[in-house]
Amino acid sequence: MNLILLVASLVAYAGSCVSASALKPRANQATPTTFKLYAYGPNITNGLRFFYGDGQAYIGSSAPPSVTQAVNITLTSTDSDTTFLVNADSATTNWTSQPMMYIDTTTNAFEPVGFTTSNTTLSEGEVTEGFGLYGGWAFHLNDAGTVDMNFYASPTEENDVYLVKWNAASTKATDGISIALRTEAPMVIT
C-alpha cells in the first residue's frame, strides 16, 4: 500500500514540474547548423556519402563517369529557415552563387533531388523550402504539414553509386531503394 502511495506521489510531483510553457517550441534562432548526410537502407552499403554531381544529388564513394563536376558537400540550415544550403568541401570549387537543395513535390513525381542557385529556375512543384532534421534524419515538411522522408537511391552504371531521388507519391518505386538520409556518419571499425 505504501508503495502505491509513493508511486502516486512521484507521478503527481513529476506532473507538477511540467507546465505548458515547457512544451512550447523554442524561439527561432539564426544559429546555423552545418552537417553532412549519409544514406542508410536495405541492399546498399550503409553510410554512403551524399554529394553534388552536375546539379543532382548522389550517394557513394565516387562519381559516375558521366558526371563532370562531382563535389563533396556540407549542408547548412538555420532554425528560422527550412532551406538546405550547399557548401563545397573543397576550396577549389568556385560556384558563383550558393546552391540550395530542391525536390519535386508534384503528385506522383519520382525525380532526382537537385541543387539550384535560384528559385526562378525551378519548375512548378519543385521546392527548396520545407527541409529539416529530426534527430539527425533529413525530412521534408509538405504543404499539408506532414513530415515526409521519401528519399530513394536509384542505381547508376557504377557499383555502389546511386542517384538520389524524391518519391512524391510515397509508393514503392520499381527502380529505386528506399533510403534514409542521416547526419550520422558510419562507424569505422579497425
N, C-alpha and C positions, 0 to 999 in steps of 0.2 A: 504494500500500500504506500509506504514512504517513497519507494522508487517511482511510482506513478506520479506522486505529487512533485517529486524532484524534476522529472521529465516535463511535466506540465509547466512548472515554474520556469525552466530553461527555455521552453518554446515561447512562453509569454514574454520573457525578458528579451529573447532574440527578436521577436516581432516588434517590440517597442523600440529597438535600436534602429530599425529600418523605417525610414519615412519616405513619403512620396518624393521628397526632394532628392533623396539618394538615387532615385531611379530616373531622374531627368537626364537627358543627353548632355554631355559636357559642352561647354561653349565652343563655338567654332574657333579654331586657331589656324594660323597660317604656317604652322610648323610643317616643313616638307618631310615626307617620308621617302627615303631612297631604298630601292630594293631590286633584286634580280629575280627572275621567275624560272622555275624548273618544272618539268612535266612528269606526272605520275599517272599510270594507268595500266590496264591489262595488256599483255603481249607487246610491251615496249620496254626498253631499258629505262628503269625509273631514274629520275633525276636528270633527264636530258635538258640541256641549257636552252632557253628561249632567246632567239636572236633575230636581227634585222637582215633581210635579204631582198634587195631590189624593191623595197617598199612593202614587202609582205613579211609575216611572222613565220619563223621556222623553229623547230626544236631539233637538237642533235649536236654532234661534236664537230661537224664540218658542214660546209655549204654544198649543195648540189652543183655540178659543173655548169649548169645553165645560169647560175646566179653570178652576176658580175661584181656586185658590191655586197659583201657579207660583213656584218659588224656585230660584235658582242655589245650588248647594251645593258644599261641600268635604267630603271624606270623611276620617275618621281611623281608623287602626288601630295596634296595637302588635305588637311581636314575639311577645308572650306571649298575644295574643288574636286570634281569627280572625273577629271581627265588624267590619263596616264601619259606624262611627257617622257620622251625618249632622249637619253644621253648616251653618246658613243663612249665606249670604254677606252678607245684609242684616241690619242691627241692628233693622229694623222688624218682622222675623218673630218672633213670640212663641209658641214651642212650649213647652208646659208640661213636656214630657219630651223627651229627645233621641231622635230616630228612629234605627232600625237598618235596614239594607238586608236584604231577605229574598228567597228564591226558593222555588218549589215543586219539590221533588225527586221527587214521586210519579211512578211509572212512566208514561211517555207523556204527562206534563203538558207543556203549551205555554201557560204563563200569564205575565202581566205580572210583571216584577220590581217589588217593592213596598217600602214603608217602614212600619215598625210601632214603637210605643213600648213594646210588651210582648209577650213570647213567648207569654203566655197567650191572646192574641187570634188566634194563628195556628192554621190547620187542620193536621191530620195531614199530614206530608210537607213542610210549609213550614218553612224553617230560616233562622236568622240567623247561624249559625256555619259555618266552613269556608272563608271567603273569604281571599284573599291576593293578593299581587302577585308576579309572576315577571318580573323585568326590565322592570317597568312595565306588564305585561299583567295585567288582572284575571282571576282564576280562582276556581273553587270546587273544593275537595278533597272528593270524595264519600266515603261510608262505606267503600267498598272500597279507598280510598287512591289513586284515580285523579284526576288533575287534569283538570277539565272547563272548557272555555271555550265554553259553548253559548248565548251571547247572540245574540238576533235583534232586528232592527228591523222593526216592523210599521207600515205606513203609517197616518197619521191623515188627517183631512179637510184638513189644512194641508200645503202643499207643503214638502218637506224637513224635516218634523217627524214623528218616529216614536215609538211606544210601544215600550219595551224589554221583551222577553220572554225567558224562560228555556226552552230546549228540553230537557227532561229525557230525552227519547227519543234525543237525539243523531242524529236522522234529518233529512233535508231537509224543511223546512216549506214549505207552499204559500203561506202568507200572510205571509211574512217574509223578510228578507235576513240571512244570517249576518254578524255583525259581531264585531269585537274592541274591547273597551273598554281604553283605554290611558291612562297618565298623561302621555303625550307630547302637548303642545299642538301644533296645526297651526302650521307656519312661515308667517309673514306676509312676503309679498314686496311690496316697494314699488318 
